[in-house]
Amino acid sequence: MEPATVVIGIPWYRAEDWSTLKAMFPDGDQLHATHARWLAEAEKVEKRLSREGHQVKRVTLEPSVFRSWCLLRGLAMDASARTHYASEQVQRDDKVRPFDIAP
């Protein structure tokens, strides 16, 4: 029996949201200066995780949705919250199967 594949959600940022997200994150100054630089690094991480046998799912952070999600949980919009959000979204998506949805 093969071991279960670990699904890892990684926070993903759209180029058009980059400036807004960097400004709203308390640790935004620690992110890459440009979306292009961030994207290059994120794709390297994604490939490494895939090579290690993980299934990687990109979880796009939409500014208003992520802000609301953090406010509801009393979390700062920092790296820890972004990782938690991505993980929670992957778990939620994994629980929704086509046969679970009523017609």
N, CA, C and O atoms as CSV, one atom per row, in Angstrom:
chain,resi,resn,atom,element,x,y,z
A,1,MET,N,N,0.846,-1.189,0.000
A,1,MET,CA,C,0.000,0.000,0.000
A,1,MET,C,C,0.886,1.246,0.000
A,1,MET,O,O,1.804,1.364,0.812
A,2,GLU,N,N,0.606,2.164,-0.910
A,2,GLU,CA,C,1.399,3.391,-1.016
A,2,GLU,C,C,0.998,4.374,0.077
A,2,GLU,O,O,-0.173,4.451,0.449
A,3,PRO,N,N,1.981,5.135,0.596
A,3,PRO,CA,C,1.623,6.154,1.592
A,3,PRO,C,C,0.763,7.244,0.954
A,3,PRO,O,O,0.882,7.538,-0.235
A,4,ALA,N,N,-0.094,7.827,1.766
A,4,ALA,CA,C,-0.967,8.894,1.274
A,4,ALA,C,C,-0.143,10.097,0.834
A,4,ALA,O,O,0.853,10.445,1.467
A,5,THR,N,N,-0.561,10.717,-0.242
A,5,THR,CA,C,0.093,11.921,-0.724
A,5,THR,C,C,-0.330,13.087,0.151
A,5,THR,O,O,-1.515,13.264,0.435
A,6,VAL,N,N,0.624,13.867,0.569
A,6,VAL,CA,C,0.324,15.049,1.368
A,6,VAL,C,C,-0.009,16.198,0.418
A,6,VAL,O,O,0.754,16.504,-0.499
A,7,VAL,N,N,-1.150,16.822,0.650
A,7,VAL,CA,C,-1.551,17.969,-0.155
A,7,VAL,C,C,-1.162,19.225,0.612
A,7,VAL,O,O,-1.544,19.410,1.768
A,8,ILE,N,N,-0.406,20.073,-0.043
A,8,ILE,CA,C,0.063,21.304,0.586
A,8,ILE,C,C,-0.518,22.498,-0.164
A,8,ILE,O,O,-0.345,22.631,-1.376
A,9,GLY,N,N,-1.199,23.351,0.564
A,9,GLY,CA,C,-1.712,24.589,-0.021
A,9,GLY,C,C,-0.674,25.685,0.144
A,9,GLY,O,O,-0.140,25.889,1.234
A,10,ILE,N,N,-0.394,26.380,-0.934
A,10,ILE,CA,C,0.538,27.498,-0.825
A,10,ILE,C,C,-0.180,28.786,-1.215
A,10,ILE,O,O,-0.892,28.837,-2.218
A,11,PRO,N,N,0.018,29.823,-0.406
A,11,PRO,CA,C,-0.599,31.109,-0.730
A,11,PRO,C,C,-0.107,31.595,-2.089
A,11,PRO,O,O,1.087,31.541,-2.384
A,12,TRP,N,N,-1.030,32.065,-2.904
A,12,TRP,CA,C,-0.683,32.512,-4.249
A,12,TRP,C,C,-1.229,33.914,-4.455
A,12,TRP,O,O,-2.361,34.212,-4.074
A,13,TYR,N,N,-0.422,34.769,-5.057
A,13,TYR,CA,C,-0.786,36.172,-5.227
A,13,TYR,C,C,-0.851,36.534,-6.709
A,13,TYR,O,O,0.055,36.205,-7.475
A,14,ARG,N,N,-1.904,37.199,-7.097
A,14,ARG,CA,C,-2.019,37.679,-8.481
A,14,ARG,C,C,-1.238,38.984,-8.605
A,14,ARG,O,O,-1.141,39.765,-7.659
A,15,ALA,N,N,-0.688,39.197,-9.788
A,15,ALA,CA,C,0.110,40.403,-10.045
A,15,ALA,C,C,-0.696,41.664,-9.763
A,15,ALA,O,O,-0.167,42.627,-9.207
A,16,GLU,N,N,-1.971,41.665,-10.142
A,16,GLU,CA,C,-2.795,42.860,-9.950
A,16,GLU,C,C,-3.104,43.147,-8.475
A,16,GLU,O,O,-3.521,44.256,-8.138
A,17,ASP,N,N,-2.904,42.165,-7.602
A,17,ASP,CA,C,-3.151,42.350,-6.168
A,17,ASP,C,C,-1.871,42.609,-5.367
A,17,ASP,O,O,-1.933,42.914,-4.176
A,18,TRP,N,N,-0.731,42.489,-6.011
A,18,TRP,CA,C,0.551,42.514,-5.300
A,18,TRP,C,C,0.724,43.758,-4.418
A,18,TRP,O,O,1.028,43.625,-3.233
A,19,SER,N,N,0.540,44.936,-4.960
A,19,SER,CA,C,0.740,46.172,-4.183
A,19,SER,C,C,-0.241,46.260,-3.018
A,19,SER,O,O,0.136,46.645,-1.912
A,20,THR,N,N,-1.492,45.903,-3.267
A,20,THR,CA,C,-2.509,45.943,-2.216
A,20,THR,C,C,-2.162,44.973,-1.094
A,20,THR,O,O,-2.235,45.328,0.082
A,21,LEU,N,N,-1.788,43.760,-1.451
A,21,LEU,CA,C,-1.450,42.761,-0.443
A,21,LEU,C,C,-0.218,43.169,0.365
A,21,LEU,O,O,-0.220,43.078,1.593
A,22,LYS,N,N,0.823,43.613,-0.318
A,22,LYS,CA,C,2.032,44.036,0.404
A,22,LYS,C,C,1.718,45.143,1.401
A,22,LYS,O,O,2.267,45.165,2.503
A,23,ALA,N,N,0.837,46.058,1.020
A,23,ALA,CA,C,0.487,47.177,1.907
A,23,ALA,C,C,-0.347,46.711,3.100
A,23,ALA,O,O,-0.221,47.272,4.189
A,24,MET,N,N,-1.185,45.709,2.920
A,24,MET,CA,C,-2.051,45.278,4.011
A,24,MET,C,C,-1.391,44.254,4.942
A,24,MET,O,O,-1.854,44.062,6.066
A,25,PHE,N,N,-0.331,43.604,4.498
A,25,PHE,CA,C,0.362,42.635,5.354
A,25,PHE,C,C,1.287,43.372,6.320
A,25,PHE,O,O,2.060,44.228,5.889
A,26,PRO,N,N,1.227,43.060,7.622
A,26,PRO,CA,C,2.139,43.710,8.567
A,26,PRO,C,C,3.607,43.389,8.273
A,26,PRO,O,O,4.503,44.141,8.658
A,27,ASP,N,N,3.841,42.280,7.596
A,27,ASP,CA,C,5.199,41.886,7.223
A,27,ASP,C,C,5.441,42.053,5.720
A,27,ASP,O,O,6.333,41.424,5.152
A,28,GLY,N,N,4.638,42.905,5.089
A,28,GLY,CA,C,4.745,43.123,3.651
A,28,GLY,C,C,6.112,43.602,3.205
A,28,GLY,O,O,6.541,43.323,2.085
A,29,ASP,N,N,6.794,44.320,4.077
A,29,ASP,CA,C,8.132,44.813,3.733
A,29,ASP,C,C,9.156,43.684,3.635
A,29,ASP,O,O,10.253,43.881,3.114
A,30,GLN,N,N,8.798,42.506,4.132
A,30,GLN,CA,C,9.702,41.359,4.075
A,30,GLN,C,C,9.487,40.513,2.813
A,30,GLN,O,O,10.256,39.593,2.537
A,31,LEU,N,N,8.442,40.833,2.059
A,31,LEU,CA,C,8.187,40.114,0.811
A,31,LEU,C,C,9.092,40.658,-0.288
A,31,LEU,O,O,9.696,41.721,-0.144
A,32,HIS,N,N,9.176,39.918,-1.377
A,32,HIS,CA,C,9.978,40.356,-2.512
A,32,HIS,C,C,9.513,41.728,-2.999
A,32,HIS,O,O,8.347,42.091,-2.844
A,33,ALA,N,N,10.419,42.467,-3.576
A,33,ALA,CA,C,10.111,43.826,-4.030
A,33,ALA,C,C,9.084,43.839,-5.157
A,33,ALA,O,O,8.281,44.766,-5.255
A,34,THR,N,N,9.105,42.815,-6.006
A,34,THR,CA,C,8.180,42.778,-7.131
A,34,THR,C,C,7.447,41.440,-7.180
A,34,THR,O,O,7.906,40.435,-6.637
A,35,HIS,N,N,6.310,41.460,-7.838
A,35,HIS,CA,C,5.555,40.222,-8.011
A,35,HIS,C,C,6.362,39.225,-8.841
A,35,HIS,O,O,6.339,38.028,-8.555
A,36,ALA,N,N,7.061,39.691,-9.844
A,36,ALA,CA,C,7.863,38.799,-10.689
A,36,ALA,C,C,8.913,38.045,-9.876
A,36,ALA,O,O,9.124,36.851,-10.088
A,37,ARG,N,N,9.565,38.734,-8.953
A,37,ARG,CA,C,10.564,38.070,-8.098
A,37,ARG,C,C,9.896,37.062,-7.176
A,37,ARG,O,O,10.389,35.948,-6.994
A,38,TRP,N,N,8.768,37.463,-6.594
A,38,TRP,CA,C,8.040,36.543,-5.728
A,38,TRP,C,C,7.613,35.303,-6.525
A,38,TRP,O,O,7.773,34.177,-6.054
A,39,LEU,N,N,7.073,35.509,-7.724
A,39,LEU,CA,C,6.582,34.415,-8.544
A,39,LEU,C,C,7.688,33.427,-8.874
A,39,LEU,O,O,7.484,32.215,-8.796
A,40,ALA,N,N,8.837,33.926,-9.237
A,40,ALA,CA,C,9.969,33.042,-9.562
A,40,ALA,C,C,10.326,32.166,-8.359
A,40,ALA,O,O,10.561,30.967,-8.512
A,41,GLU,N,N,10.366,32.755,-7.182
A,41,GLU,CA,C,10.688,31.999,-5.968
A,41,GLU,C,C,9.570,31.023,-5.604
A,41,GLU,O,O,9.840,29.886,-5.217
A,42,ALA,N,N,8.335,31.456,-5.724
A,42,ALA,CA,C,7.190,30.593,-5.397
A,42,ALA,C,C,7.150,29.383,-6.323
A,42,ALA,O,O,6.845,28.276,-5.879
A,43,GLU,N,N,7.452,29.578,-7.586
A,43,GLU,CA,C,7.458,28.459,-8.526
A,43,GLU,C,C,8.573,27.468,-8.201
A,43,GLU,O,O,8.402,26.264,-8.394
A,44,LYS,N,N,9.711,27.956,-7.711
A,44,LYS,CA,C,10.794,27.063,-7.285
A,44,LYS,C,C,10.337,26.211,-6.108
A,44,LYS,O,O,10.565,25.001,-6.084
A,45,VAL,N,N,9.694,26.842,-5.136
A,45,VAL,CA,C,9.193,26.121,-3.958
A,45,VAL,C,C,8.156,25.085,-4.390
A,45,VAL,O,O,8.176,23.943,-3.932
A,46,GLU,N,N,7.264,25.495,-5.263
A,46,GLU,CA,C,6.220,24.597,-5.766
A,46,GLU,C,C,6.841,23.365,-6.436
A,46,GLU,O,O,6.400,22.243,-6.185
A,47,LYS,N,N,7.846,23.556,-7.272
A,47,LYS,CA,C,8.510,22.443,-7.954
A,47,LYS,C,C,9.234,21.540,-6.963
A,47,LYS,O,O,9.190,20.316,-7.087
A,48,ARG,N,N,9.902,22.146,-5.975
A,48,ARG,CA,C,10.618,21.347,-4.976
A,48,ARG,C,C,9.651,20.462,-4.202
A,48,ARG,O,O,9.912,19.274,-4.008
A,49,LEU,N,N,8.542,21.035,-3.762
A,49,LEU,CA,C,7.555,20.266,-3.012
A,49,LEU,C,C,6.980,19.132,-3.863
A,49,LEU,O,O,6.749,18.031,-3.363
A,50,SER,N,N,6.754,19.401,-5.132
A,50,SER,CA,C,6.247,18.369,-6.043
A,50,SER,C,C,7.268,17.242,-6.218
A,50,SER,O,O,6.911,16.064,-6.219
A,51,ARG,N,N,8.536,17.615,-6.366
A,51,ARG,CA,C,9.594,16.599,-6.494
A,51,ARG,C,C,9.678,15.727,-5.251
A,51,ARG,O,O,10.015,14.546,-5.334
A,52,GLU,N,N,9.366,16.318,-4.090
A,52,GLU,CA,C,9.394,15.574,-2.828
A,52,GLU,C,C,8.169,14.675,-2.668
A,52,GLU,O,O,8.041,13.971,-1.666
A,53,GLY,N,N,7.272,14.696,-3.649
A,53,GLY,CA,C,6.128,13.810,-3.622
A,53,GLY,C,C,4.837,14.410,-3.097
A,53,GLY,O,O,3.841,13.703,-2.942
A,54,HIS,N,N,4.844,15.690,-2.825
A,54,HIS,CA,C,3.636,16.347,-2.337
A,54,HIS,C,C,2.767,16.807,-3.498
A,54,HIS,O,O,3.258,17.121,-4.583
A,55,GLN,N,N,1.487,16.838,-3.247
A,55,GLN,CA,C,0.581,17.460,-4.202
A,55,GLN,C,C,0.445,18.909,-3.761
A,55,GLN,O,O,0.103,19.173,-2.609
A,56,VAL,N,N,0.706,19.845,-4.655
A,56,VAL,CA,C,0.683,21.263,-4.306
A,56,VAL,C,C,-0.527,21.926,-4.948
A,56,VAL,O,O,-0.790,21.762,-6.140
A,57,LYS,N,N,-1.251,22.673,-4.135
A,57,LYS,CA,C,-2.388,23.431,-4.654
A,57,LYS,C,C,-2.154,24.903,-4.368
A,57,LYS,O,O,-1.864,25.294,-3.237
A,58,ARG,N,N,-2.282,25.705,-5.401
A,58,ARG,CA,C,-2.175,27.161,-5.248
A,58,ARG,C,C,-3.491,27.681,-4.678
A,58,ARG,O,O,-4.573,27.338,-5.154
A,59,VAL,N,N,-3.373,28.506,-3.661
A,59,VAL,CA,C,-4.561,29.117,-3.060
A,59,VAL,C,C,-4.423,30.626,-3.207
A,59,VAL,O,O,-3.638,31.262,-2.504
A,60,THR,N,N,-5.192,31.185,-4.124
A,60,THR,CA,C,-5.116,32.615,-4.399
A,60,THR,C,C,-5.701,33.409,-3.238
A,60,THR,O,O,-6.823,33.158,-2.800
A,61,LEU,N,N,-4.931,34.362,-2.753
A,61,LEU,CA,C,-5.413,35.253,-1.701
A,61,LEU,C,C,-6.023,36.485,-2.354
A,61,LEU,O,O,-5.319,37.304,-2.946
A,62,GLU,N,N,-7.316,36.601,-2.240
A,62,GLU,CA,C,-7.992,37.797,-2.707
A,62,GLU,C,C,-8.011,38.759,-1.526
A,62,GLU,O,O,-8.446,38.380,-0.438
A,63,PRO,N,N,-7.552,39.987,-1.711
A,63,PRO,CA,C,-7.398,40.912,-0.586
A,63,PRO,C,C,-8.611,41.014,0.333
A,63,PRO,O,O,-8.460,40.853,1.544
A,64,SER,N,N,-9.784,41.271,-0.184
A,64,SER,CA,C,-10.943,41.473,0.691
A,64,SER,C,C,-11.365,40.180,1.386
A,64,SER,O,O,-11.770,40.209,2.549
A,65,VAL,N,N,-11.278,39.065,0.701
A,65,VAL,CA,C,-11.647,37.780,1.300
A,65,VAL,C,C,-10.673,37.417,2.407
A,65,VAL,O,O,-11.084,37.007,3.493
A,66,PHE,N,N,-9.388,37.567,2.135
A,66,PHE,CA,C,-8.385,37.233,3.151
A,66,PHE,C,C,-8.497,38.166,4.355
A,66,PHE,O,O,-8.378,37.719,5.496
A,67,ARG,N,N,-8.722,39.438,4.116
A,67,ARG,CA,C,-8.879,40.397,5.214
A,67,ARG,C,C,-10.047,39.973,6.113
A,67,ARG,O,O,-9.909,39.946,7.336
A,68,SER,N,N,-11.177,39.646,5.519
A,68,SER,CA,C,-12.354,39.219,6.286
A,68,SER,C,C,-12.078,37.931,7.050
A,68,SER,O,O,-12.463,37.799,8.212
A,69,TRP,N,N,-11.418,36.991,6.407
A,69,TRP,CA,C,-11.084,35.715,7.036
A,69,TRP,C,C,-10.233,35.952,8.290
A,69,TRP,O,O,-10.477,35.349,9.335
A,70,CYS,N,N,-9.243,36.825,8.177
A,70,CYS,CA,C,-8.381,37.136,9.327
A,70,CYS,C,C,-9.160,37.852,10.434
A,70,CYS,O,O,-8.997,37.536,11.613
A,71,LEU,N,N,-10.005,38.815,10.056
A,71,LEU,CA,C,-10.786,39.550,11.052
A,71,LEU,C,C,-11.700,38.618,11.832
A,71,LEU,O,O,-11.819,38.745,13.050
A,72,LEU,N,N,-12.340,37.694,11.150
A,72,LEU,CA,C,-13.235,36.745,11.822
A,72,LEU,C,C,-12.501,35.857,12.821
A,72,LEU,O,O,-13.099,35.391,13.791
A,73,ARG,N,N,-11.229,35.624,12.597
A,73,ARG,CA,C,-10.439,34.743,13.462
A,73,ARG,C,C,-9.523,35.509,14.415
A,73,ARG,O,O,-8.823,34.905,15.228
A,74,GLY,N,N,-9.529,36.825,14.313
A,74,GLY,CA,C,-8.669,37.632,15.167
A,74,GLY,C,C,-7.195,37.455,14.876
A,74,GLY,O,O,-6.367,37.512,15.785
A,75,LEU,N,N,-6.861,37.240,13.611
A,75,LEU,CA,C,-5.471,37.005,13.221
A,75,LEU,C,C,-4.880,38.214,12.508
A,75,LEU,O,O,-5.572,38.926,11.781
A,76,ALA,N,N,-3.604,38.430,12.727
A,76,ALA,CA,C,-2.876,39.421,11.940
A,76,ALA,C,C,-2.706,38.823,10.543
A,76,ALA,O,O,-2.651,37.600,10.406
A,77,MET,N,N,-2.623,39.641,9.523
A,77,MET,CA,C,-2.506,39.149,8.151
A,77,MET,C,C,-1.038,38.873,7.795
A,77,MET,O,O,-0.527,39.349,6.782
A,78,ASP,N,N,-0.382,38.098,8.649
A,78,ASP,CA,C,1.037,37.823,8.469
A,78,ASP,C,C,1.268,36.471,7.792
A,78,ASP,O,O,0.321,35.809,7.367
A,79,ALA,N,N,2.534,36.073,7.696
A,79,ALA,CA,C,2.895,34.827,7.008
A,79,ALA,C,C,2.203,33.620,7.629
A,79,ALA,O,O,1.766,32.719,6.914
A,80,SER,N,N,2.104,33.598,8.932
A,80,SER,CA,C,1.445,32.488,9.604
A,80,SER,C,C,-0.023,32.385,9.198
A,80,SER,O,O,-0.511,31.290,8.918
A,81,ALA,N,N,-0.722,33.501,9.163
A,81,ALA,CA,C,-2.130,33.507,8.763
A,81,ALA,C,C,-2.282,33.118,7.295
A,81,ALA,O,O,-3.219,32.403,6.939
A,82,ARG,N,N,-1.379,33.576,6.450
A,82,ARG,CA,C,-1.460,33.232,5.031
A,82,ARG,C,C,-1.297,31.728,4.824
A,82,ARG,O,O,-2.000,31.128,4.011
A,83,THR,N,N,-0.375,31.131,5.557
A,83,THR,CA,C,-0.168,29.692,5.474
A,83,THR,C,C,-1.381,28.940,6.016
A,83,THR,O,O,-1.823,27.956,5.423
A,84,HIS,N,N,-1.910,29.402,7.131
A,84,HIS,CA,C,-3.091,28.791,7.740
A,84,HIS,C,C,-4.277,28.869,6.774
A,84,HIS,O,O,-5.007,27.893,6.602
A,85,TYR,N,N,-4.462,30.012,6.158
A,85,TYR,CA,C,-5.550,30.208,5.200
A,85,TYR,C,C,-5.430,29.205,4.048
A,85,TYR,O,O,-6.405,28.546,3.688
A,86,ALA,N,N,-4.240,29.098,3.478
A,86,ALA,CA,C,-4.036,28.181,2.350
A,86,ALA,C,C,-4.321,26.740,2.770
A,86,ALA,O,O,-4.959,25.991,2.030
A,87,SER,N,N,-3.858,26.360,3.933
A,87,SER,CA,C,-4.082,25.013,4.439
A,87,SER,C,C,-5.567,24.749,4.658
A,87,SER,O,O,-6.077,23.691,4.290
A,88,GLU,N,N,-6.251,25.707,5.253
A,88,GLU,CA,C,-7.682,25.550,5.511
A,88,GLU,C,C,-8.472,25.438,4.207
A,88,GLU,O,O,-9.408,24.643,4.117
A,89,GLN,N,N,-8.107,26.219,3.212
A,89,GLN,CA,C,-8.811,26.171,1.939
A,89,GLN,C,C,-8.621,24.818,1.255
A,89,GLN,O,O,-9.562,24.277,0.674
A,90,VAL,N,N,-7.422,24.279,1.323
A,90,VAL,CA,C,-7.150,22.970,0.723
A,90,VAL,C,C,-7.961,21.894,1.441
A,90,VAL,O,O,-8.540,21.020,0.797
A,91,GLN,N,N,-8.005,21.954,2.760
A,91,GLN,CA,C,-8.788,20.973,3.520
A,91,GLN,C,C,-10.266,21.087,3.181
A,91,GLN,O,O,-10.950,20.079,3.002
A,92,ARG,N,N,-10.749,22.305,3.095
A,92,ARG,CA,C,-12.161,22.525,2.758
A,92,ARG,C,C,-12.465,21.990,1.364
A,92,ARG,O,O,-13.459,21.293,1.165
A,93,ASP,N,N,-11.610,22.316,0.402
A,93,ASP,CA,C,-11.823,21.867,-0.972
A,93,ASP,C,C,-11.764,20.346,-1.080
A,93,ASP,O,O,-12.479,19.744,-1.881
A,94,ASP,N,N,-10.900,19.726,-0.261
A,94,ASP,CA,C,-10.740,18.283,-0.283
A,94,ASP,C,C,-11.996,17.581,0.240
A,94,ASP,O,O,-12.283,16.450,-0.152
A,95,LYS,N,N,-12.738,18.245,1.118
A,95,LYS,CA,C,-13.943,17.646,1.697
A,95,LYS,C,C,-15.141,17.750,0.771
A,95,LYS,O,O,-16.101,16.994,0.919
A,96,VAL,N,N,-15.103,18.676,-0.186
A,96,VAL,CA,C,-16.221,18.856,-1.100
A,96,VAL,C,C,-15.991,17.965,-2.317
A,96,VAL,O,O,-15.064,18.180,-3.098
A,97,ARG,N,N,-16.827,16.991,-2.456
A,97,ARG,CA,C,-16.777,16.067,-3.580
A,97,ARG,C,C,-18.037,16.259,-4.422
A,97,ARG,O,O,-19.066,16.682,-3.895
A,98,PRO,N,N,-17.975,15.960,-5.701
A,98,PRO,CA,C,-19.163,16.144,-6.545
A,98,PRO,C,C,-20.402,15.461,-5.991
A,98,PRO,O,O,-21.499,16.008,-6.103
A,99,PHE,N,N,-20.260,14.282,-5.396
A,99,PHE,CA,C,-21.423,13.565,-4.886
A,99,PHE,C,C,-21.951,14.157,-3.579
A,99,PHE,O,O,-23.037,13.792,-3.130
A,100,ASP,N,N,-21.186,15.072,-2.961
A,100,ASP,CA,C,-21.627,15.730,-1.735
A,100,ASP,C,C,-22.563,16.893,-2.017
A,100,ASP,O,O,-23.245,17.376,-1.113
A,101,ILE,N,N,-22.598,17.339,-3.243
A,101,ILE,CA,C,-23.364,18.528,-3.588
A,101,ILE,C,C,-24.754,18.101,-4.038
A,101,ILE,O,O,-24.903,17.316,-4.974
A,102,ALA,N,N,-25.759,18.623,-3.368
A,102,ALA,CA,C,-27.145,18.287,-3.713
A,102,ALA,C,C,-27.512,18.899,-5.049
A,102,ALA,O,O,-27.052,19.994,-5.372
A,103,PRO,N,N,-28.336,18.211,-5.836
A,103,PRO,CA,C,-28.734,18.753,-7.148
A,103,PRO,C,C,-29.628,19.969,-7.009
A,103,PRO,O,O,-30.050,20.543,-8.013
